[in-house]
Amino acid sequence: MLLETRGLSKNYGAVVALRSGDLRVQAGEIHALMGANGAGKSTLVKVLTGDVTPNAGMILLDGREVRFASPASARKAGLASVYQDVSLVPLLTIEQNLRLTGTTMAAIRPWLEELELVDVDLSEIARDLPTPTLHLLDLAQALASLPRLLILDEVTATLPADLSERVFRVARRWRSEGRSVVLISHRMTEVKALCDRATVLRDGTTVGVVDLATSGQEEIVSLMLGPEAASVVVSEGAVADNAVATVAPTAAVQVRGLRSGIVENVSFTLHRGEVLGIVALEGQGQTDLFECLSGTRRPEAGEILVEGKARRFRHPHDAIRAGLVLVPADRALALLRQRSVLENIALPMVNQLIRWGLIKTRSERRRVRSAIDRLEIDTRAGNRVMQLSGGNQQKVTIARWLATGFTSLLCFDPTRGIDIRTKEQIYRVLRELAASGSAVLLFTSELPEIQLACDRALVMFGGHIVAELSAHDATEAALLRAAHGLGRSSESAERAS
């Protein structure tokens, strides 16, 4: 046995982040670590890599007990991790970041080639590079130390399918060379395709180990949620069908001939009462489109009409005043992580500096509490949002707008890196919002979400809309074909308008 943990626990005051974490990883296997958001996965990884000190339990490496006082000591023992959040310092160059970790060019160069990053300019400032590229650079940096155990904590959550495959290729290579990989992922299909076994955590405790060669998704979900909870989870295929819009189709947002950055001559209409999906591979203009609609980027040409009136957004506040609000994929951009759940949700209601941090009226408190209840946000650790699980943090970013009010909700990959039950809650809320007359524009990097949550989908390629599909026709095969620019249809693009 390469690595074993027994009864690991970690408390943060009264909050129990990890109750009893048991994990056994064999040499030469890819081992999944599964569990709902808040189950203790990331805490277990942080204990393994020396980021935090456990309150109890032990770690055994090659049968001998070890203790890691820091990530450096864990890496020296042969454990390296890559997290969902990029570890590179934004204001430093890639070269400077490598020097901070003592990574030499000779050590990292083969992995830059392996991950097809040879064209990346290492003198670039980290923040100027696309997030997926930064994640692959993080991975290359970890691989440069040739760890015996590589831990991948939701690395693929931010990556499109083509870049995720590069990660999988490395994981398979690691296994073939007798090393091991621990993979944390909420994407069941990639876990089933890539991993040998899965350890499942629930409420901070290891509840089972599954042999993926003989077991399926149902057993994992049952362990993650508990048999009783799993039995009441609605099947994913029925999510989109359960909500039927009752409002006549009225244009909420119209985009006409928009040009900005990669986006070139994009036109479409987002109706009240619908969830409209946007599908694209990395760098096809989806980011520029959402930035224009949310007021963080000014279009070079074209117009945006809200409720039939042409609008010019010079600042996100202009878009918010017009009723367009954004839920970003990177929740760190939307949250004040040192503040409470209540303050984060009430933030848009605070109009003057003198009222900072206060929820003064009974109406505000009622709206905030209603949003918390509707999304079932776990507020036990609510003194600071940073203490919540990733899924609960993302629900806070959505709850903010439920409490404040809006006309159109712009969701950019809102379910990235969160568990299946939290995803389902978000799908349901989006469908409910559409049924009540709101409009939702949803970009997702997970193609199955289109049929689960959307009424129709637009596919972008090279900055253009190249296809429009109904939810029924938006199969993964059809979306992937269009997203790769195959069978581009100008007729589809015209229908989008």
KENU-938670 format. One record per residue (C-alpha): x, z, y. Coordinates in steps of 0.25 Angstrom, whole numbers, m for minus. Each point is the difference from the previous one (the first is absolute). Layout:
BEGIN
xx, zz, yy
X, Z, Y
...
end
This chain:
BEGIN
xx, zz, yy
0, 0, 0
6, m4, 13
m8, 8, 9
m10, 12, m2
m8, 9, 10
m7, 13, m5
m10, 7, 8
5, m5, 14
m8, 6, 11
0, 0, 15
m8, 7, 11
m1, m2, 15
m6, 13, 4
m14, 1, m6
0, m15, m3
4, m3, m15
7, m14, 0
5, 1, m14
m6, 10, m10
7, m3, m14
7, m14, 0
5, m4, m14
7, m13, m2
9, m6, m11
7, m13, 3
8, m7, m11
12, m8, 2
m3, m15, 0
m15, 1, 4
m9, m3, 12
m8, 12, 2
m13, 1, 9
m3, 12, 8
m15, 0, 3
m11, 8, 7
m9, 0, 11
4, 2, 14
4, 15, 2
3, 2, m15
14, 3, 2
8, m12, m3
8, m2, 12
3, 15, 0
5, m1, m14
9, m11, 4
5, 7, 12
4, 12, m9
7, m9, m9
8, m7, 11
4, 13, 7
m9, m2, 12
m7, 13, m2
3, 13, m8
m10, 4, m11
m7, 13, 0
1, 1, m16
4, m9, m12
12, m7, m4
6, m14, m1
8, m5, m12
10, m12, 0
5, m4, m13
m5, 14, m5
7, 8, 10
m6, 7, 11
3, m5, 14
m3, 4, 14
1, m10, 12
2, 6, 13
m1, m13, 8
m3, m15, m3
15, m2, 1
2, 9, m12
m11, m6, m8
6, m14, 3
13, 5, m5
m6, 4, m13
m6, m14, m2
m14, 1, 7
m4, m9, 11
m14, m2, 6
m7, m10, 9
m12, 5, 8
m13, m7, 5
5, 3, 14
13, m7, 5
12, 9, 0
8, m9, 10
2, 6, 14
m8, m10, 9
10, m1, 12
12, m2, m8
5, m13, m6
m1, m2, m15
15, 1, m1
0, 13, 7
m11, 5, m9
9, m3, m12
12, 7, 6
m9, 13, 2
m2, 0, m15
14, m3, m4
m5, m13, m6
12, m11, 0
m3, m15, 2
7, m2, m13
m10, 9, m8
m12, m6, 7
3, m15, 1
m3, m3, m15
m14, 7, 2
m3, m8, 13
2, m12, m9
m8, 5, m11
m12, 3, 10
2, m13, 7
4, 6, 13
13, m7, 2
m6, m7, 13
m2, 14, 7
8, 2, 12
6, 14, m2
3, 2, 15
m15, m1, 3
m7, 13, 5
m8, 5, m12
m13, 1, 8
1, m15, 3
m1, m4, m14
m13, m1, m8
m4, 12, m8
0, m7, m14
15, m4, 3
3, 15, 4
m6, 5, m13
9, m10, m8
12, 4, 8
m4, 15, m4
0, m4, m14
13, m8, 1
7, 13, 6
m6, 8, m12
5, m10, m10
14, 0, 6
3, 14, m6
m4, m5, m14
m9, 12, m3
m3, 3, m14
m15, 3, 4
m6, m8, 11
m13, 6, 7
m9, m10, 7
m11, 8, 7
m11, m11, 4
11, m10, 4
m9, m12, m3
m12, 6, 8
5, m8, 12
5, m12, m7
m7, m13, m3
0, m5, m14
12, m9, 1
9, 11, 6
m5, 10, m10
4, m9, m11
15, 2, 5
m2, 15, m2
m6, m2, m14
12, m8, m4
10, 10, 4
m8, 11, m7
0, m8, m13
15, m3, 1
2, 15, 2
m8, 3, m13
8, m11, m8
13, 7, 4
m4, 13, m5
m3, 6, 13
m14, 6, 4
m10, m2, 11
m12, 9, 5
m10, m8, 7
m11, 6, 8
m11, m10, 3
m15, m1, 1
m1, m14, m4
m5, 1, m15
4, m14, m3
14, 1, 3
2, 13, m7
m6, m5, m12
8, m13, 0
13, 7, 4
1, 14, m6
2, 6, m14
m7, 14, 2
m7, 7, 11
m1, 15, 4
m12, 4, 7
m2, 11, 11
m13, 6, 4
m1, 11, 11
15, 3, m1
1, 1, m15
4, m10, m11
m12, m3, m8
5, m10, m10
9, m11, m4
m5, m14, m4
7, m10, m9
m3, m13, 8
2, m9, m12
m13, 6, m7
m8, 6, 12
m7, m6, 11
m5, 2, 15
m12, 8, m4
9, 11, m7
9, 1, 12
m12, 1, 10
m7, 11, m9
13, 8, 1
2, m2, 15
m14, 4, 4
m4, 9, m12
m11, m5, m10
m12, 5, 8
5, m7, 13
4, m13, m7
m14, m1, m7
m7, m1, 14
10, m10, 7
m8, m13, 2
7, m12, m6
8, m7, 10
m7, m13, m3
m13, 5, 5
5, 6, 13
m2, m12, 9
m14, m3, m6
m5, 14, 2
m1, m2, 15
m9, m11, 6
1, m3, 15
m14, 2, 7
4, m6, 13
m1, m14, 4
13, m8, 1
4, 2, 15
14, m4, 5
8, 13, 3
13, m7, 2
3, m14, 2
15, m6, 0
2, m14, 6
13, m8, m1
8, 13, 0
15, m3, 1
11, 12, 0
13, 1, m8
m3, m6, m13
m15, m2, 2
m3, m14, 3
m14, m5, 4
m8, 11, m7
m15, 0, 1
m10, 9, m7
m13, 9, 2
m1, 14, m5
m15, 4, m1
m7, 13, 2
m4, 5, m14
12, m6, m8
13, 4, m5
9, m13, 2
13, 0, m8
13, m6, 4
10, m4, m11
15, m4, 3
13, 1, m6
11, 7, 8
3, m6, 14
m12, m10, 0
m5, 4, 14
m9, 12, m4
8, 10, 7
m1, m8, 13
m15, m3, m1
m3, 15, m2
10, 3, 12
m8, m9, 9
m13, 5, m4
4, 15, 2
7, m3, 13
14, 3, m4
4, m15, 2
m5, m10, 11
m4, m14, m6
7, m12, 5
m12, m8, 0
m15, 0, m5
m10, 11, 3
m7, 12, m6
m14, 2, 2
m7, 14, m3
m15, 0, 0
1, m14, 6
8, 4, 12
14, m5, 1
10, 11, 1
15, 1, 3
7, 12, m6
13, 5, 8
0, 13, m7
m6, 6, m13
m9, 9, 9
m6, m13, 5
m4, m4, m15
m5, 14, m2
m9, 0, 12
m5, m14, m5
m4, 7, m13
12, m6, m9
8, 12, m7
11, m1, m9
4, 7, m13
14, m3, m3
7, m1, m13
11, 10, 5
m8, 13, 2
12, 6, 7
m2, m10, 12
m14, 5, 2
1, 15, m3
6, 12, 8
6, 6, m13
3, 14, 6
m15, 2, 5
m12, 4, m8
m10, m9, m7
m11, 4, 10
9, m4, 12
4, m13, m6
m14, m4, m2
m5, 4, 13
12, m6, 8
m7, m13, 5
m11, 10, 6
11, 7, 9
m1, m8, 13
8, 9, 9
14, 7, m2
m6, 14, 4
m9, m1, m13
12, m3, m9
m2, 6, m14
m14, 6, 3
m13, m4, m6
m9, 5, 10
m15, m4, m2
m9, 3, m12
m3, m15, m1
15, m3, m2
2, 11, m10
m12, m5, m8
5, m15, 0
14, 5, m5
m6, 8, m11
m10, m11, m4
12, m10, m1
8, 10, m9
m12, 3, m9
m3, m15, m1
14, m4, m5
2, 13, m8
13, 4, 8
8, 11, m6
2, 9, 11
6, 12, m7
14, m3, 6
m7, m5, 13
9, 8, 10
9, m12, m1
m3, m14, m4
14, m2, m6
m4, 10, m11
m11, m9, m5
1, m10, m11
2, m14, 4
m14, m4, m4
m6, 12, 8
9, m5, 12
m6, m14, m1
m14, 6, 0
3, 7, 13
4, m13, 7
m14, m6, m5
m8, 13, 3
6, 0, 15
m9, m13, 2
m12, 5, m8
0, 12, 10
2, m8, 13
m8, m13, m3
4, m15, 0
m6, m14, m2
11, m6, m8
10, 7, m9
13, m7, m2
6, 5, m13
14, m4, m4
3, 3, m14
m7, 13, 1
1, 4, m15
15, m3, m1
6, 11, m9
m12, 8, m3
m7, 4, m13
m12, m7, m6
m10, 11, 3
4, 0, 15
m1, m15, 0
m14, 0, m5
m4, 10, 11
6, m10, 10
m7, m12, m6
m13, 7, 0
1, 4, 15
4, m14, 4
m12, m5, m7
m9, 11, 6
5, m4, 14
m3, m14, m2
m14, 3, m5
m2, 8, 12
3, m12, 9
15, 2, 3
10, m11, m3
13, 2, m8
12, m9, 0
9, 4, m12
14, m5, m4
4, 5, m13
12, m3, m9
m7, 4, m12
m8, m13, m4
m11, 7, m9
m5, 8, 12
m6, m13, 6
m10, m1, m11
m2, 15, 0
m2, 2, 15
m3, m13, 7
m11, m10, 3
10, m12, 2
15, m2, 2
9, m9, 8
13, m4, m5
12, m2, 10
12, m8, m3
11, m4, 10
m8, 6, 12
m13, m8, m4
m13, 3, m7
1, m9, m12
m12, 5, m8
m13, 7, 1
m6, 6, m13
m12, 8, m3
2, 13, m7
m5, m6, m13
10, m11, 1
12, 9, 5
6, 2, m14
15, 4, 0
4, m14, m5
m8, m7, 11
6, 9, 11
14, m1, m5
m1, m15, m1
m5, m1, 15
10, 10, 4
11, m8, m5
m5, m12, 8
m5, m8, m12
m12, m8, 1
m1, 3, 15
m14, m4, 6
m2, m3, 14
m15, 0, m3
1, 15, m4
8, 3, 13
m12, m7, 8
m10, 8, m8
7, 13, 5
m4, m3, 14
end
